[in-house]
């Protein structure tokens, strides 16, 4: 028998239990009977979009308890305080789609459910299972805040508000936690006012790609300090992930969403998010432990370095998604983590040395007894690693320093010996350079005169009125124009080109231009007919039409009719 899934925080309890002749326990029997009796109304069926997924971060906000859900007594006997203490995903850290939706709803002229004294609403930030969150401006200070209204009444356990506020009150004035500023207990609907983090969540930042090692280490340490403060005040977060870490205006992390958290003396289970949740936490009988947050902290650090949480891949996701029973799904998750061991993809990241990798791997050890016992131990290991890394250059200098000192003494001794030889060499080099400079100047003058002489010869030929007139006649001739165009075709093959070149070379106007061209070349610069260089070392003279086709050449050769537009000397 199958039905709609009942969501509990970031875990969805599927309404799917096989009919069995016996139950594992009285709690199991109560869970079966209660879940079988639950039947959501049609209006809310479409809101249930997913069950427990290995992606964790994408579970829907819209899922909420409706009339006909588990009663208070049923919830206490089945999953003690699980359903009540595990609210939906936070509405403060939004993604792109949610931001666009909230902006569109804000532009529709909507107002908050109730006016909060001392605050002016600006825009709707998002809607969630229990109401909606607005960005407002505090009139006295001009500071922006987030106000969460618990406006949805259907099936809502009002103790959720007091429990979430309870955890935040424990952490009042902690810089590493999104601060609670005010609570409207007597308002209709109730609300509470919190700090507004304009830079969004770490999940939004990681959507752009992994972080640099330095930035990841900084955030890792600051989140660890925030968890340590929470643990010292008796609060275990139990659902640490990128979506529950918000960034303030300075890029500093703040812990958020304490809906899954437990006080250190509580013995009630709390399910986190897949692939950030410690394997032993994925058990409905588990007792909260500080090592859960140690594992989640390691998974968060791993995600910052690699861009994805540990152990998540397509095959694991496929296997887990095929399981509909909650306990079986949690058991499959535990088995996958325990069999896979510690992931090692972070070792491929440049900048992650063995010391840092060892800290991360101990956080992610599937065996809680091999893991760091608490957050304080993580910080001690991280500070020790940072100190050793800072001392590393000094240690290297301690080995290299004496060798460098001996090298300096040797250099001074060698310098005294080589000074005389060096001075003699410099004198010889200076004199050779002076001679070379004189010779280079002489050669440069000769080259300049020769270039000038050749330029003047070319200019004299180009200025000939007879030569210019012949060029105009040739270029205006239709037959010549057609031949030039055909020879310029890009896809012209050699078999097609050779007959065209013969016609081109035998064209009468071109032949006349050839004779005039040869006659205008100064005798002292005319190349030998054999193709050898002349006395003035001139190999050839040539003229190309506007398409780059060689039209006249001295000495005349088979290159006439070929296209040279690709050569560097051709400028069109």
Secondary structure, DSSP 8 states (H G I E B T S, - for coil): -B---EEETTEEE-SB----SS-SSHHHHHHHHHHHH----HHHHTT----S-TT-TT--S-----TTS--HHHHHHHSTTHHHH-----SSS--HHHHHHHHHHHHTT---SS--TTEEEEEEEEE-SS-EEEEEEETTT--EEEEEE----TT--THHHHHHHHHHHHTTT-TTB--EEEEETTSSS-EEEEE--TT-BHHHHHTT----HHHHHHHHHHHHHHHHHHHHTTEE-----GGGEEE-TTS-EEE---TT-EETT--------TTTS-GGGSSTT----HHHHHHHHHHHHHHHHHSS-TT--HHHHHHHHT--SHHHHHHHHHHHHHHH-S--GGGGSTT--HHHHHHHHHHT-SSTTTS-SSHHHHHHHHHHHHHHHHHHHHHHHHHHHHHHHHHHHHHHHHHHHHHHHHHHHHHHHHHHHHHHHHHHHHHHHHHHHHHHHHHHHHHHHHT-HHHHHHHHHHHH-HHHHHHHHHHT-TT--HHHHHHHHHHHHH-HHHHHHHHHHHHHS-GGG---TTS---TT----EEEE-TTSBEEEEES--TTTT-B-TTSTT---
